[in-house]
Amino acid sequence: MRIAVIGAGAMGRWAVKELGVSPRVDEVVVGDINPEQARAVATVQGGDKARPVTVDASDQGSVQAVIAGCDAVVNATQHFWNITVMHAAAGAGVHYTDMGGLFYVTKRQLELDDEFRKAGVTAVIAMGGAPGVTNILARYGAERLDTVEEAHAYCGNVDHTDWSGYKGWVVPYSLETLCDEFSVPAPQFVDGEWDESVIGGEGVAAVDFGEPAGTLEAHHTIHSEPATFWHAWKDKGLKSATFRLSLPEEFTAQMRFLNRIGMTRTDEIEVKGGKVRPRDVLLKVVAEIPKPVGVVLDDVDYLMSVVRGTKDGRRLEWRVRAIVPAHKEHGAGGGDVDTGIPPAIVAQMMAAGEIAGPGVYVPEQIVPCERFFAEFARWGATVDAQRREIVAAPGV
């Protein structure tokens, strides 16, 4: 099979690595607007299978020409370009997946269902770690219930990396996304109503991620899971769907500080007679910080979904969790593994006919749990599940 990856950035490179080591993949097309970056990722991560190309993700024709003849495409660009790349995939008759649309873009992507049905191809959107793995964890529980009344997703990171020899600043994933996650309203579905009153970084709660992580402080952020859970289970009695994030305490404090002083802002301000966006300044400055050399990543991501509902009249709760450690052999952090690898796995499953549409789907609608978990385990991920019966509770 031939699979394309559009976007050779931090997460795209790990999608290329999964495709490069997979015996099912014959060729990997690595596309990026920066030809040097495409070439470097193709060479280092894709080996003899990978072919670098230059592509502009904001130009549907450019993307369509690059992915023509491929069996599937992984969109690893910033979510701004999801709609354009989806149009290109439908136009080229190529199966599609991505790493998430940060709620609002995800909702727009679902509106392309007819386009993909007419094209006869499948799109599995929001298929990174969170969203993505969290959605499949939730599906595992929902499949074992007759009604789904609550679905809650959580992402926690515990970092044991020795950063003592590095004087720079490392962000766990896209700083653009993080700026939104700490500055804009975080829509949550609560008691049958959409609530956009909470700003990212607020709504702090103590969340038990299970051993060895234990209880971590987590907060609401804008994320796709509330939208995808609602899309999948609104007809099964869903009353609440939420997401909370827990990053290392020091990093969370730093992001809150940057937001407090206005560096996450996207409006223009005047500086010495010119107009600049504070966020653009932040992104530029951070991009120029020298990358760490010789640092061995040693973090662990804890992805967890809690689903509550009824089965044969009994009130049950499923807590389904994935523990994703750093992959030291390849130099990938836990967040790299659970964000970059899952869409590459799903792309192969679509190309092989193991996921069949056509149309646009969220992961909890269509990705087979056990099959996906088995593939994900090759990268060191462990998935466990606990079922509890709710015998009595206030209001029940």
Sine and cosine of phi, psi and omega as CSV:
sin_phi,cos_phi,sin_psi,cos_psi,sin_omega,cos_omega
0.00,0.00,0.45,-0.89,0.02,-1.00
-0.89,-0.45,0.82,-0.57,-0.04,-1.00
-0.77,-0.63,0.67,-0.74,0.01,-1.00
-0.97,-0.23,0.55,-0.84,0.15,-0.99
-0.85,-0.53,0.88,-0.48,0.03,-1.00
-0.98,-0.19,0.91,-0.41,-0.08,-1.00
0.95,-0.31,0.96,-0.28,-0.06,-1.00
-0.97,-0.25,0.58,0.81,0.02,-1.00
-0.99,0.13,-0.40,-0.91,-0.13,-0.99
-0.85,0.53,-0.67,0.75,-0.04,-1.00
-1.00,0.00,-0.54,0.84,0.05,-1.00
-0.86,0.51,-0.57,0.82,-0.04,-1.00
-0.90,0.44,-0.54,0.84,-0.01,-1.00
-0.98,0.18,-0.47,0.88,0.15,-0.99
-0.90,0.44,-0.66,0.75,0.04,-1.00
-0.89,0.45,-0.64,0.76,0.00,-1.00
-0.87,0.49,-0.73,0.69,0.02,-1.00
-0.87,0.49,-0.69,0.73,0.01,-1.00
-0.93,0.37,-0.57,0.82,-0.01,-1.00
-0.92,0.40,-0.55,0.83,-0.03,-1.00
-1.00,-0.04,-0.18,0.98,-0.05,-1.00
-0.97,0.24,0.78,-0.62,0.03,-1.00
-0.94,0.35,-0.23,0.97,-0.02,-1.00
-0.99,0.13,-0.29,0.96,-0.11,-0.99
-0.99,-0.16,0.78,-0.62,0.00,-1.00
-1.00,-0.07,-0.57,0.82,-0.05,-1.00
-0.55,-0.84,0.63,-0.77,0.06,-1.00
-0.86,-0.51,0.85,-0.52,0.07,-1.00
-1.00,-0.08,0.89,-0.45,-0.06,-1.00
-0.96,-0.29,0.94,-0.34,-0.07,-1.00
-0.92,-0.38,0.68,-0.74,0.06,-1.00
-0.41,-0.91,0.43,-0.90,0.03,-1.00
-0.94,0.34,-0.37,0.93,0.06,-1.00
-0.99,-0.13,0.96,-0.27,-0.08,-1.00
-0.89,0.46,-0.52,0.85,0.02,-1.00
-0.93,0.37,-0.63,0.78,0.02,-1.00
-0.93,0.37,-0.67,0.74,0.03,-1.00
-0.87,0.50,-0.68,0.73,-0.02,-1.00
-0.91,0.41,-0.68,0.73,-0.03,-1.00
-0.90,0.43,-0.71,0.71,-0.01,-1.00
-0.92,0.39,-0.65,0.76,0.02,-1.00
-0.87,0.49,-0.66,0.75,-0.05,-1.00
-0.95,0.32,-0.74,0.67,-0.10,-1.00
-0.97,0.22,-0.66,0.75,-0.12,-0.99
-0.99,-0.16,-0.49,0.87,-0.09,-1.00
-0.99,-0.15,-0.26,0.96,0.02,-1.00
0.88,0.48,-0.59,-0.81,-0.06,-1.00
-0.94,0.34,-0.28,0.96,-0.05,-1.00
-0.99,0.17,-0.39,0.92,-0.23,-0.97
-1.00,-0.04,0.61,-0.79,0.04,-1.00
-0.79,-0.62,0.90,-0.44,-0.02,-1.00
-0.98,0.18,0.59,-0.80,0.07,-1.00
-0.62,-0.79,0.39,-0.92,0.07,-1.00
-1.00,-0.09,0.75,-0.66,-0.04,-1.00
-0.56,-0.83,0.54,-0.84,0.06,-1.00
-0.94,-0.33,0.95,-0.30,-0.08,-1.00
-0.92,0.40,-0.26,0.97,0.04,-1.00
-1.00,0.06,-0.05,1.00,-0.05,-1.00
-0.89,-0.46,0.95,-0.32,-0.06,-1.00
-0.84,0.55,-0.67,0.74,-0.01,-1.00
-0.89,0.45,-0.64,0.77,0.02,-1.00
-0.88,0.48,-0.73,0.69,-0.01,-1.00
-0.92,0.40,-0.69,0.72,-0.07,-1.00
-0.88,0.48,-0.63,0.78,0.01,-1.00
-0.92,0.40,-0.59,0.80,-0.05,-1.00
-0.96,0.29,-0.62,0.78,-0.10,-0.99
-1.00,-0.04,-0.09,1.00,0.00,-1.00
-0.83,0.56,0.75,-0.66,0.01,-1.00
1.00,0.01,-0.09,1.00,0.05,-1.00
-0.99,0.11,0.37,-0.93,0.04,-1.00
-1.00,0.06,-0.43,0.90,0.02,-1.00
-0.31,-0.95,0.34,-0.94,0.05,-1.00
-0.73,-0.68,0.69,-0.72,0.14,-0.99
-0.98,-0.20,0.88,-0.47,0.06,-1.00
-1.00,0.00,0.96,-0.29,-0.03,-1.00
-0.94,-0.33,0.39,0.92,0.04,-1.00
-1.00,0.08,0.10,-1.00,0.14,-0.99
-0.88,0.48,0.51,-0.86,-0.13,-0.99
-0.88,0.47,-0.25,0.97,0.03,-1.00
-0.82,0.58,-0.53,0.85,-0.15,-0.99
-0.98,-0.18,0.12,0.99,-0.07,-1.00
-0.85,0.52,-0.70,0.71,-0.05,-1.00
-0.90,0.44,-0.70,0.72,0.00,-1.00
-0.88,0.47,-0.71,0.70,-0.03,-1.00
-0.93,0.38,-0.55,0.83,0.06,-1.00
-0.91,0.41,-0.69,0.72,0.05,-1.00
-0.85,0.53,-0.65,0.76,0.00,-1.00
-0.90,0.43,-0.66,0.75,0.00,-1.00
-0.90,0.43,-0.71,0.71,0.03,-1.00
-0.89,0.45,-0.66,0.75,0.00,-1.00
-0.90,0.44,-0.55,0.83,-0.02,-1.00
-1.00,0.00,-0.10,0.99,-0.04,-1.00
0.93,0.37,0.69,0.73,-0.08,-1.00
-0.85,-0.53,0.72,-0.69,0.07,-1.00
-0.88,0.48,0.50,-0.86,-0.18,-0.98
-0.72,-0.70,0.59,-0.81,0.20,-0.98
-0.49,-0.87,0.33,-0.94,0.00,-1.00
-0.52,-0.85,-0.15,-0.99,-0.11,-0.99
-0.94,-0.33,0.15,0.99,0.08,-1.00
0.79,-0.61,0.40,-0.92,-0.05,-1.00
-0.84,-0.54,0.22,0.98,0.07,-1.00
0.79,0.62,0.82,0.57,0.12,-0.99
0.94,0.34,-0.94,0.34,-0.15,-0.99
-0.94,0.34,-0.67,0.75,0.05,-1.00
-0.93,0.37,-0.59,0.80,0.06,-1.00
-0.84,0.54,-0.70,0.71,0.01,-1.00
-0.89,0.46,-0.63,0.78,0.04,-1.00
-0.92,0.38,-0.58,0.81,0.00,-1.00
-0.90,0.44,-0.59,0.80,0.01,-1.00
-0.89,0.46,-0.41,0.91,0.01,-1.00
-0.95,0.30,-0.14,0.99,0.00,-1.00
-1.00,-0.02,0.21,0.98,-0.05,-1.00
-0.83,0.55,-0.74,0.67,-0.01,-1.00
-0.87,0.49,-0.63,0.78,-0.01,-1.00
-0.88,0.47,-0.66,0.75,-0.01,-1.00
-0.97,0.25,-0.55,0.84,0.06,-1.00
-0.90,0.43,-0.68,0.73,0.02,-1.00
-0.91,0.40,-0.55,0.84,0.02,-1.00
-0.98,0.20,-0.25,0.97,0.02,-1.00
0.97,0.25,0.40,0.92,-0.01,-1.00
-0.79,-0.62,0.22,-0.98,-0.12,-0.99
-0.93,-0.38,0.62,-0.79,0.16,-0.99
-0.85,-0.53,0.81,-0.59,0.15,-0.99
-0.93,-0.37,0.97,-0.23,-0.09,-1.00
-1.00,-0.02,0.24,-0.97,0.06,-1.00
0.83,0.55,0.76,0.65,-0.13,-0.99
-0.90,-0.43,0.75,0.66,0.14,-0.99
-0.99,-0.10,-0.75,-0.66,0.07,-1.00
-1.00,-0.05,-0.86,0.50,0.11,-0.99
-0.68,-0.73,0.98,-0.20,0.10,0.99
-0.98,0.18,0.25,-0.97,0.05,-1.00
0.76,-0.65,-1.00,0.06,0.03,-1.00
-0.87,0.49,-0.67,0.75,0.02,-1.00
-0.84,0.54,-0.60,0.80,-0.02,-1.00
-0.92,0.39,-0.65,0.76,-0.01,-1.00
-0.95,0.32,-0.58,0.82,0.11,-0.99
-0.86,0.51,-0.69,0.72,0.02,-1.00
-0.90,0.43,-0.62,0.78,0.01,-1.00
-0.88,0.48,-0.64,0.77,-0.02,-1.00
-0.82,0.57,-0.69,0.73,0.03,-1.00
-0.95,0.30,-0.68,0.73,-0.05,-1.00
-0.89,0.45,-0.55,0.84,0.02,-1.00
-0.90,0.44,-0.34,0.94,-0.05,-1.00
-0.97,-0.23,0.31,0.95,0.03,-1.00
-0.78,-0.63,0.45,-0.89,0.10,-0.99
-1.00,0.08,-0.62,0.79,0.08,-1.00
-0.84,-0.54,0.50,-0.87,0.05,-1.00
-0.85,-0.53,0.97,-0.24,-0.08,-1.00
-1.00,-0.10,-0.52,0.85,0.02,-1.00
-0.66,-0.75,0.61,-0.79,0.10,-1.00
-0.59,-0.81,0.88,-0.47,-0.07,-1.00
-0.80,-0.60,0.73,-0.68,-0.01,-1.00
-0.91,-0.40,0.58,-0.81,-0.01,-1.00
-0.67,-0.74,0.60,-0.80,0.10,-0.99
-0.75,-0.66,0.84,-0.54,0.02,-1.00
-0.80,-0.60,0.58,-0.81,0.02,-1.00
-0.79,-0.61,0.75,-0.66,0.09,-1.00
-0.87,-0.49,0.85,-0.53,-0.13,-0.99
-0.93,-0.37,0.90,-0.44,0.04,-1.00
-0.97,-0.23,0.17,0.99,-0.04,-1.00
-0.89,0.45,0.64,-0.76,0.07,-1.00
-1.00,0.09,0.98,-0.20,-0.01,-1.00
-0.99,-0.14,0.16,0.99,-0.15,-0.99
-0.87,0.49,-0.46,0.89,-0.02,-1.00
-1.00,-0.04,0.08,1.00,-0.05,-1.00
-0.89,-0.46,0.78,-0.63,-0.07,-1.00
-0.97,-0.22,0.08,1.00,-0.01,-1.00
-1.00,0.01,-0.42,-0.91,-0.01,-1.00
-0.68,-0.73,0.80,-0.59,-0.04,-1.00
-0.92,-0.39,0.76,-0.65,0.09,-1.00
-0.98,-0.22,0.60,-0.80,-0.11,-0.99
-0.94,0.33,-0.44,0.90,0.05,-1.00
-0.36,-0.93,-0.26,-0.97,-0.10,-0.99
-0.73,0.68,0.86,-0.51,0.03,-1.00
-0.92,0.40,-0.53,0.85,0.08,-1.00
-0.86,0.52,-0.73,0.69,0.02,-1.00
-0.91,0.43,-0.69,0.73,0.00,-1.00
-0.87,0.49,-0.62,0.78,0.03,-1.00
-0.86,0.50,-0.68,0.73,0.06,-1.00
-0.91,0.42,-0.67,0.74,-0.08,-1.00
-0.90,0.44,-0.34,0.94,0.00,-1.00
-0.94,-0.34,0.15,0.99,-0.11,-0.99
-0.67,-0.74,-0.35,0.94,-0.10,-0.99
-0.94,-0.35,0.30,-0.95,0.05,-1.00
-0.82,0.57,0.60,-0.80,-0.05,-1.00
-0.92,-0.40,1.00,0.01,-0.07,-1.00
-0.86,0.51,0.76,-0.65,0.07,-1.00
-0.75,-0.66,0.53,-0.85,0.03,-1.00
-0.98,-0.18,0.94,-0.34,-0.13,-0.99
-0.77,-0.64,0.81,-0.59,0.03,-1.00
0.79,0.62,0.67,0.74,0.09,-1.00
0.98,0.18,0.15,0.99,-0.01,-1.00
-0.72,-0.69,0.54,-0.84,0.09,-1.00
-0.99,0.17,0.76,-0.65,-0.02,-1.00
-0.87,-0.49,0.89,-0.46,0.02,-1.00
-0.91,-0.42,0.40,0.91,-0.05,-1.00
-0.99,0.13,-0.31,0.95,-0.05,-1.00
-1.00,-0.02,0.75,-0.67,0.07,-1.00
-1.00,-0.02,0.57,-0.82,0.03,-1.00
-0.77,0.64,0.71,-0.71,-0.06,-1.00
0.99,-0.16,-0.23,0.97,0.02,-1.00
-0.98,-0.19,-0.07,-1.00,-0.02,-1.00
0.93,0.38,0.68,0.74,-0.07,-1.00
-0.94,0.35,0.68,-0.73,0.04,-1.00
-0.55,-0.83,0.46,-0.89,0.10,-1.00
-1.00,0.09,0.87,-0.49,-0.06,-1.00
-0.90,-0.43,0.79,-0.61,0.04,-1.00
-1.00,0.08,0.96,-0.29,0.02,-1.00
-1.00,0.04,0.04,1.00,-0.03,-1.00
0.99,0.15,0.25,-0.97,0.00,-1.00
-0.96,0.29,0.58,-0.82,0.11,0.99
-1.00,-0.03,0.02,1.00,-0.04,-1.00
-0.93,0.36,-0.66,0.75,-0.05,-1.00
0.97,0.24,-0.46,-0.89,-0.04,-1.00
-1.00,0.00,0.80,-0.60,0.00,-1.00
-0.83,-0.55,0.51,-0.86,0.08,-1.00
-0.98,0.21,0.81,-0.59,-0.03,-1.00
-0.75,-0.66,0.44,-0.90,-0.05,-1.00
-0.68,-0.73,0.29,-0.96,0.06,-1.00
-0.96,0.29,0.56,-0.83,0.19,-0.98
-0.61,-0.79,0.28,-0.96,0.12,-0.99
-0.92,0.38,0.80,-0.60,-0.05,-1.00
-0.42,-0.91,0.29,-0.96,-0.09,-1.00
-0.99,0.14,-0.38,0.92,-0.13,-0.99
-0.84,0.55,-0.69,0.72,0.04,-1.00
-0.84,0.55,-0.62,0.78,0.01,-1.00
-0.94,0.34,-0.67,0.75,-0.04,-1.00
-0.96,0.29,-0.63,0.78,0.06,-1.00
-0.87,0.50,-0.71,0.70,0.01,-1.00
-0.88,0.47,-0.67,0.74,-0.01,-1.00
-0.88,0.48,-0.65,0.76,-0.08,-1.00
-0.98,0.20,-0.59,0.81,-0.21,-0.98
-0.81,-0.59,0.29,0.96,0.01,-1.00
-0.88,0.47,-0.42,0.91,0.00,-1.00
-1.00,-0.10,0.11,0.99,0.02,-1.00
-0.92,-0.38,0.31,0.95,0.08,-1.00
0.99,-0.11,0.28,0.96,-0.07,-1.00
-0.89,0.45,0.78,-0.62,0.02,-1.00
-0.91,-0.42,-0.45,0.89,-0.03,-1.00
-0.58,-0.82,0.66,-0.75,0.06,-1.00
-0.53,-0.85,0.87,-0.50,-0.11,-0.99
-0.66,-0.75,0.20,-0.98,0.09,-1.00
-0.64,-0.77,0.64,-0.77,0.13,-0.99
-0.71,-0.71,0.53,-0.85,-0.06,-1.00
-0.84,-0.54,0.65,-0.76,0.09,-1.00
-0.75,-0.66,0.96,-0.27,0.10,-1.00
-0.98,-0.22,0.23,-0.97,0.02,-1.00
-0.77,0.64,0.64,-0.76,-0.14,-0.99
-0.81,0.59,-0.70,0.72,-0.04,-1.00
-0.90,0.43,-0.67,0.74,0.00,-1.00
-0.92,0.40,-0.65,0.76,0.03,-1.00
-0.86,0.50,-0.68,0.74,0.03,-1.00
-0.90,0.44,-0.61,0.79,0.01,-1.00
-0.92,0.40,-0.66,0.75,0.02,-1.00
-0.92,0.40,-0.63,0.78,0.05,-1.00
-0.90,0.44,-0.61,0.79,0.03,-1.00
-0.91,0.42,-0.72,0.69,0.01,-1.00
-0.87,0.50,-0.62,0.78,0.04,-1.00
-0.93,0.37,-0.63,0.77,-0.04,-1.00
-0.90,0.44,-0.58,0.81,-0.01,-1.00
-1.00,-0.01,0.08,1.00,0.13,-0.99
1.00,-0.04,0.16,0.99,-0.07,-1.00
-0.98,0.21,-0.18,0.98,0.07,-1.00
-1.00,-0.03,-0.02,1.00,-0.05,-1.00
-0.91,0.42,0.53,-0.85,0.01,-1.00
-0.91,-0.41,0.03,1.00,0.09,-1.00
-0.99,0.12,0.39,-0.92,-0.04,-1.00
-1.00,0.10,0.63,-0.78,0.12,-0.99
-0.81,-0.58,0.39,-0.92,-0.03,-1.00
-1.00,-0.05,0.78,-0.62,0.04,-1.00
-0.73,-0.68,0.91,-0.41,0.03,-1.00
0.78,0.63,0.70,0.71,0.07,-1.00
1.00,0.09,-0.07,1.00,0.01,-1.00
-0.91,-0.42,0.28,-0.96,0.00,-1.00
-0.96,-0.27,0.78,-0.62,0.05,-1.00
-0.66,-0.75,0.43,-0.91,0.14,-0.99
-0.99,-0.14,0.79,-0.61,0.01,-1.00
-0.79,0.61,-0.63,0.78,-0.02,-1.00
-0.90,0.43,-0.63,0.78,0.02,-1.00
-0.88,0.48,-0.62,0.78,0.05,-1.00
-0.89,0.46,-0.72,0.70,0.01,-1.00
-0.87,0.50,-0.74,0.67,-0.02,-1.00
-0.87,0.48,-0.66,0.75,-0.02,-1.00
-0.92,0.40,-0.72,0.69,-0.03,-1.00
-0.89,0.45,-0.70,0.71,-0.02,-1.00
-0.92,0.40,-0.60,0.80,0.00,-1.00
-0.89,0.45,-0.43,0.90,-0.03,-1.00
-1.00,0.00,-0.05,1.00,0.07,-1.00
-0.94,0.35,0.77,-0.63,0.01,-1.00
-0.84,0.55,0.68,-0.74,0.00,-1.00
-0.96,0.28,0.49,-0.87,0.01,-1.00
-0.92,0.40,0.59,-0.80,0.02,-1.00
-0.85,-0.53,0.75,-0.66,0.05,-1.00
0.98,0.18,0.11,0.99,0.03,-1.00
-1.00,0.07,0.79,-0.61,0.03,-1.00
-1.00,-0.09,0.93,-0.38,-0.03,-1.00
-0.91,0.41,0.69,-0.72,-0.05,-1.00
-0.56,-0.83,0.82,0.57,0.04,-1.00
-0.94,-0.34,0.25,-0.97,0.02,-1.00
-0.72,-0.69,0.76,-0.65,0.13,-0.99
-0.99,-0.11,0.68,-0.73,0.09,-1.00
-0.90,-0.44,0.94,-0.34,0.04,-1.00
-0.97,-0.25,0.76,-0.65,-0.09,-1.00
-0.57,-0.82,0.64,-0.77,0.12,-0.99
-0.80,-0.60,0.67,-0.74,0.03,-1.00
-0.88,-0.48,0.86,-0.50,-0.05,-1.00
-0.85,-0.52,0.75,-0.66,0.00,-1.00
-0.82,-0.57,0.60,-0.80,0.02,-1.00
-0.02,-1.00,-0.44,-0.90,-0.03,-1.00
-0.82,-0.57,0.47,-0.88,0.09,-1.00
-0.64,-0.77,0.89,-0.46,-0.03,-1.00
0.80,0.60,0.62,0.78,0.05,-1.00
0.99,0.10,-0.10,0.99,0.01,-1.00
-0.99,-0.13,0.63,-0.77,0.00,-1.00
-1.00,0.03,0.87,-0.49,-0.09,-1.00
-0.82,-0.58,0.42,-0.91,0.12,-0.99
-0.80,-0.60,0.75,-0.66,0.11,-0.99
-0.93,-0.37,0.81,-0.59,0.11,-0.99
-0.92,-0.38,0.92,-0.38,-0.09,-1.00
-0.87,-0.49,0.78,-0.62,-0.20,-0.98
-0.72,-0.69,0.60,-0.80,0.15,-0.99
-0.88,-0.47,0.79,-0.62,0.09,-1.00
-0.97,-0.24,0.87,-0.49,-0.13,-0.99
-0.84,-0.54,0.98,-0.19,0.00,-1.00
-0.99,0.12,0.23,-0.97,0.12,-0.99
-0.88,0.48,0.53,-0.85,0.04,-1.00
-0.97,-0.24,1.00,-0.05,-0.17,-0.99
-0.93,0.38,-0.49,0.87,0.01,-1.00
-0.86,0.51,-0.65,0.76,-0.02,-1.00
-0.99,-0.16,-0.05,1.00,0.02,-1.00
0.97,0.26,0.45,0.89,-0.01,-1.00
-0.98,-0.21,0.72,-0.70,0.11,-0.99
-0.97,0.26,0.20,-0.98,0.02,-1.00
-0.85,0.52,-0.66,0.75,0.04,-1.00
-0.92,0.40,-0.54,0.84,0.09,-1.00
-0.90,0.44,-0.70,0.71,-0.05,-1.00
-0.90,0.44,-0.75,0.66,-0.13,-0.99
-0.99,0.14,-0.12,0.99,0.08,-1.00
-0.98,-0.20,-0.70,0.72,-0.08,-1.00
-0.99,0.11,-0.52,0.85,-0.08,-1.00
-0.98,0.22,-0.71,0.70,-0.08,-1.00
-0.81,0.58,-0.71,0.70,0.00,-1.00
-0.91,0.42,-0.50,0.87,0.04,-1.00
-0.94,0.35,-0.58,0.81,0.08,-1.00
-0.91,0.42,-0.73,0.68,-0.03,-1.00
-0.91,0.41,-0.59,0.81,0.05,-1.00
-0.86,0.51,-0.67,0.74,0.03,-1.00
-0.91,0.40,-0.62,0.79,0.00,-1.00
-0.91,0.41,-0.61,0.79,0.07,-1.00
-0.92,0.38,-0.70,0.72,-0.02,-1.00
-0.88,0.47,-0.53,0.85,-0.03,-1.00
-1.00,0.04,-0.03,1.00,-0.01,-1.00
0.99,0.15,0.18,0.98,0.00,-1.00
-0.98,0.18,-0.37,0.93,0.18,-0.98
-0.85,-0.52,0.88,-0.48,-0.10,-1.00
-0.79,-0.61,0.70,-0.71,0.02,-1.00
-0.97,-0.26,-0.89,-0.45,-0.05,1.00
-0.99,0.14,0.09,-1.00,0.02,-1.00
0.80,-0.60,-0.07,-1.00,0.01,-1.00
-0.96,-0.29,0.80,-0.60,-0.07,-1.00
-0.76,-0.65,0.46,-0.89,0.23,-0.97
-1.00,-0.05,0.42,-0.91,-0.14,-0.99
-0.82,0.57,-0.62,0.79,-0.06,-1.00
-0.93,0.36,-0.15,0.99,0.06,-1.00
-1.00,0.02,-0.47,0.88,-0.30,-0.96
-0.65,-0.76,-0.35,0.94,-0.06,-1.00
-0.99,0.15,0.86,-0.52,0.01,-1.00
-0.92,0.39,0.84,-0.55,-0.15,-0.99
-0.85,0.52,-0.88,0.47,-0.12,-0.99
-0.87,0.49,-0.63,0.78,0.02,-1.00
-0.89,0.45,-0.71,0.71,0.03,-1.00
-0.91,0.42,-0.72,0.70,-0.03,-1.00
-0.85,0.53,-0.63,0.77,-0.01,-1.00
-0.89,0.46,-0.67,0.74,0.03,-1.00
-0.93,0.38,-0.66,0.75,-0.03,-1.00
-0.91,0.42,-0.52,0.86,-0.02,-1.00
-0.90,0.44,-0.40,0.92,0.04,-1.00
-0.86,0.51,-0.38,0.93,-0.02,-1.00
-0.98,-0.18,0.26,0.97,0.08,-1.00
1.00,-0.04,0.08,1.00,-0.02,-1.00
-0.98,0.20,0.66,-0.75,0.08,-1.00
-0.89,-0.45,0.74,-0.67,0.02,-1.00
-0.89,-0.46,0.77,-0.64,0.08,-1.00
-0.74,-0.67,0.32,-0.95,-0.04,-1.00
-0.61,-0.79,0.60,-0.80,0.05,-1.00
-0.78,-0.63,0.68,-0.73,0.07,-1.00
-0.92,-0.39,0.74,-0.67,0.06,-1.00
-0.82,-0.58,0.60,-0.80,0.10,-0.99
-0.99,-0.15,0.76,-0.65,0.05,-1.00
-1.00,-0.01,0.97,-0.26,-0.09,-1.00
-0.98,0.18,-0.65,0.76,0.04,-1.00
-0.40,-0.92,0.57,-0.83,0.03,-1.00
-0.34,-0.94,0.40,-0.92,0.03,-1.00
-0.83,0.56,0.76,-0.65,0.04,-1.00
0.99,0.12,-0.05,1.00,-0.01,-1.00
-0.99,-0.14,0.00,0.00,0.00,0.00
